[in-house]
């Protein structure tokens, strides 16, 4: 049985750990509010932007614009968006696992895969694989639209130059505080919405009316397509930012509960050791008294 001093030191250490995890939980909770508000405020904009782009691109041909140019897929690029910091449970591990599955699937099809890692965790995991073409680290703690624009422009430029034939983006989608789901989306080339040959209508759930565009749809698409890539990357970064704080809050809450359980178990061990020591001392006293009587 461990000594009383050892058990007491362990209890003190676990109590300090519980204080740290509780503080981290409170910090993550406060940061989550701001990140969640930004994400929820941007979601309607991203949705309407995609809806507008889908409506305009309905009658466009895939080869009309550089970012819509479909070609034979030999090289696929994956934008993997993770956090810069850890201690958020399996959040980053799930994103990395989904990325690995996609890589294995694409390589099994005979395609070359390159990676653009946004966030330290993804870059740290994949840097030894030799597939990381570009990395963006130390920006997930306080990113702005210009960070997303720089990433989107670099990836788009590589696609236009022929460095990649197809691009996907993988990130952690925020569902709720207790649930964050790794999500993979097609990024480039931008796909035009298919149009029904018989009716000439855009094949969407909500049929859009006929509009007269000023300036022409082609001029609008020239502006919207680069903005579309910026919006997609920024939306993914916002989702990961909120998901990271939610996952860390949950992980730290679980860690605090685990510390309390450990303290409870160690307290029982301490009480048993203390009782055993007291019993031993009483036995010595009684034995000494009996010896004196004899």
FENPELIN-V773951 format. One record per run of one state. SS is the DSSP state (H for helix, E for strand, L for the rest). FROM is the first residue (numbers start at 1). LEN is the number of residues. If there is no record, write none. Layout:
BEGIN
SS,FROM,LEN  SS,FROM,LEN
END
This chain:
BEGIN
L,1,3  H,4,56  L,60,6  H,66,3  L,69,6  E,75,7  L,82,9  H,91,18  L,109,3  E,112,7  L,119,1  H,120,10  L,130,2  E,132,5  L,137,8  H,145,16  L,161,5  E,166,11  L,177,2  E,179,10  L,189,6  E,195,1  L,196,6  E,202,1  L,203,14  H,217,77  L,294,1
END
